[in-house]
């Protein structure tokens, strides 16, 4: 029993669940933006391509709150559903979605195929 003069200790308020609000549980990795329009990505060591590779793992998708959507049909369906891409990578030889993804980066032929 506690005396009335001593306040009862309170448990700390639970931290809000970020995933419940649709936010990533950790900050997104900082990816440098290039000036002067989209450049052609030619290196498999590019930070954006590394991020897509990491998103293959369920743990990375859950931790970052991101997923990779591959293929023209799936990307179009996601855009039609109102999803806003964090990053967009387009095959330089197949720019079918370029007008719907104005900030997309072009990737050298073959590099995107290596990600699948």
N, C-alpha and C positions, 0 to 999 in steps of 0.2 A: 504494500500500500504506500502511496506517495503522500507526502504532506501537501496541503493546498498551496503552500508558498513556492514550491518547486514546480516549474512548468514541465509538462510531460514532453520527453524528447520525441521529435517527429522524424519519421523516415523521410529521406529525400524524395522529392517528386520524381516519378519515373521519366526518363528521357523520352521525348516523342519518337515514335517509330517512323523513321524517314521513309522506309520502304512502303509503309501504309499510305503515305502521301504521294507515292510515285517518284520520290527522289532517290538518287543513288545513296547507298549507305556511306560511301566515301567520296571525297571530291574527285572529279574527273581528272585524268592526267592532262597536263598542259601540253598542247600541241602547237608548235609555232605556226603562225599564219604567214604566208608569203605575200608580198606586195606585188602589184602589177598583174593581177589576174592569176588564174590557175596555171601552175607549171606542170610539166610532165614528170611524174614520179618514175624514176628509172632504177632505183635501188631497192632491193629486198630488205635492206636495213632501215627503210623509212619508218618513222615513228607511227604513222597512220596504219601502215601494213602490219607492224608489230602489234598494234592494238587489236586489229582484226584477228590475228593469230591467237592472241590471248583470249579473245571472246569465244574461242572454241570450247574452252573449259567452263563448265557450269559454275564453278566457284568464282571465276572472274566475272561472268555475267551477273551473278547475284551481288557480288561486291561492288561492281561499278554501276549496276542498274542499267546496263546497256545490252544490246544484242546485235548481231550482224544479220542483215537481210540480203540474200544473194539472189540474183536473177531479175530480169526485167519485169516479169509478171508479178513477182512478190513485191518488188519495190513499188511498182505502180499501184498494187492493192494497198500497200501501207500508206502511200501518199493519198490515195482516194479515201482511206479511213481517217485521214486527218493527222497521222503521225508526222512529226517534224524530225528530220534526220539531224543527228549531232554531227556526223561526218558523212560525206558521200564521195565514193570513188567510182570513176567510170573508166571502162576500157577505152583507150584512145582510139581504137579502130571500130568501136561500136557505141557511138555517142547517142543512142536512141532516146535517153532520158535527159539529155543535156538542157533542154528548154525548161523542164520541170524541176531541175536541180541546178540553178544558176551558179551556186558556189561550189559545185563538185570539182574535185581534183581529177585530172586525167592520169591514168596509170599506163605504163608501157605494156605493149602486148605480152601476154604470157605471165606477168606478175600476178594478176588476179586469178588466173587459172591455177597457180601454185597454192593459192589460199584455200581452194575447194577441196 
